[in-house]
Amino acid sequence: MAMRHSVVMDHKRCRGCTSCIKCCPTEAIRVRGRKATILPDRCIDCGNCIRVCPHKAIKSVGDSMGILKEYAYCVALPEPALYGQFHHLDNVDVVLNALLKIGFHKVYEVAKAAEMLSDYERQSIKQGPAAVTPQISSSCPTVLRLIRMRFPKLMDHVASTILPMELAAILARREAMEETGLPPERIGVFAIVPCSSKVTAARVSEGLSRPVLDGAFAIRDIYLRLLNPMRALEEAEPMSSAGIMGLGWASCGGESTARLGERCVAVDGIENVIEMLEEIEDGRLPEADFLELSACTQGCVGGCFTVENPYGAKMRIKGLMKGQPVSRNRFTLEGADRDLVRRDKQLQYLPTFVLDHDREMAISKQLRIQELESHLPGLHCGSCGAPSCHAFAEDVVLGRASVDDCIFKVRERMRTMAGKEEADDYLPPPFRRCQTDTSRR
Amino acid sequence: METIKLVYPVEGGDLIEAGEASSKMKLTLKKLGLPQDVIRRASICMYEGEINMVIHADGGQAEVEVDADQIIIRMQDTGPGIPDVTQAMQEGFSTAGQTARELGFGAGMGLPNIKRYSDEMKIETELGKGTTVTVRIKIPQ
């Protein structure tokens, strides 16, 4: 099954500038016919391309608020990163109350579910060390997809818990059913998320065979709608339900801190995450108990759907922690309900990068790739639409590109036809062999 | 049967950069769809060999040959050579200098680890001339 994504191209805006292809950690973008295109099997929804696109041509589509009308009763599940987006906010209740003014009937904080998950983890830690260490956090869907694609050996290390927003959705729907007597399908449960990868995760869960959310809205889209009701709010009814630990999940390190007493490593930024996974894969960090890995800089506050700078957002959330209890929620579910927090399906290896499923064929393809790459200039100029000469060689061998897409290869042909000097004129200045005096032009 | 050949120069004097060849090799092996365990063992051998070349021999070169049945890694340097191979193979024995130890290397597990994770290992060494460590890792069908 093809992977589903929430990162999409706006081809009207895209000029084919190649900025995005180089920043993609899985080399999932190619420029073809002046437009960037995404190789859907490779995209892990990290949002890097959305951040770097100078023409704002890459977007992630959250759901539209109109969808709320399809349900009799709507629950908002705000991720804690939302609280860091507002200047001068001194009380989370203001945000939560305002959510009730823009179409939601009830609010269930993701930070509350996060505290329950943390307590669940602490209870597990007490029962002894995990079978496989270090355990890797399962809370960033982009990291999970990356592991499934590039680090399949580490799938066993990934914690078996679902996302906080998923637990929040399950519990919120239950509560709403009890309170309203409505059947589950009449209740809409929507997360308010900081990133594209959680929008995707709301539609296709990494850990649950059936999605538990009815949709996800981008913090960026909700933000503007909230400003007026927040300003107009005369009195904020107390609604907040999470303490310092739950709020802490908004930035990288928060989940680790809430585990208490373990040797945790918290890594943010997708490149750093990849480096760390390489080390873990080689067994080079044996002393760590737990790895918290966030694809975005500073964690969820750095998501591509946020409004504010991640560092400022983190500071504001710290401010909101003042005077709060450490944690306000315990994991008290019992019996079969205890398993609600766990994945109901195994992580599946995505052999996206494997050249061929037949080993001999894969070797043969690799040889052709190496042979072709040795004749490429190694400048990674991007003119062919691929992020590097190696990626281009792979594309050619896998039938995604033609050798003539490389302007240097074309120049070689020109040379035999037109002679040395003229052929060089077909190249842009940085690539010309002979120095030209630019001052005269 | 076709054989892939990969060559990685290993820069001397830079322990921080050590591991690069191992990472690059790993990426290629993954693209070939080899079993995870084989990839892991090959990268450990390569990593330990790289560290050895950096610490003891001011760098060297790693050559990897991959076909459908096996991976051969040949790590070649022109360093001082190993005076007593039996001793060097003992766990915990190390002649690594102070700098390497301060960085957490020199635990005397390099060669023993290479032996543990490979199917065959051969050390050719000559004092003053250099050392070549060759390992073979079988790929189960």
Interface residues (C-beta under 8 A of the other chain):
Chain A: R150 P152 K153 E278 E281 D282 G283 R284 P351 F353 V354 L355 D356 H357 R359 E360 A362 I363 S364 Q366 L367 Q370
Chain B: M1 E2 T3 I4 L6 G19 S22 S23 K26 T28 K30 K31 L32 G33 L34 Q36 D37 I39 R40 S43 I44 Y47 V66 D67 A68 I139
